């Protein structure tokens, strides 16, 4: 079985650009999560979908971050406009249901110059 | 709101020694606790999980016991190996939702 896939693995953007990160969850999973990982802040939840419905949009990340899930097998995270402080690893994870293990993708390392 | 505290940011040990990584949590709901491990340049992976009070859970030589009385879920291993060097996250969920609340993480470095 395929795990969670994320593309691209690396992204370099200029300040002010729009970037779109992509995620394909494990087939059959109902919950999808977007996280940002930095050494200082650790793992921060950006968005959480259940059966394609947005359950949480990460509060402080609302203004420039927008996650969408148009179908059960594909999600995107748009950052617009990017800022240098957005440089981080963006992780996508999926799980079957409540209390189940979250499976993480390999992440996208974003560098904003 | 929910919170998870990992008191050690960095732990360095010599191979063969025992280790305990601390994890305490706060929630008003019935807790589900997880330990995830992340090796360098890899995705986090589940190591252990538990929702049963006072029952030891084991996997790959690591073990942890959920103690609801003290709101703790410490991770232990009796003899660390070089391959255990990684970032360890404690995480909390509960019966009111699937979202995980992560602790800040503990980086374990095992030296020869």
Interface residues (C-beta under 8 A of the other chain):
Chain A: X4 X31 X33 X42 X43 X45 X48 X50 X55 X56 X91 X95 X97 X98 X99 X100 X101 X102 X104 X105 X106 X107
Chain B: X32 X34 X42 X43 X44 X45 X46 X49 X51 X89 X93 X95 X97 X98 X99 X100 X102 X103 X104 X105
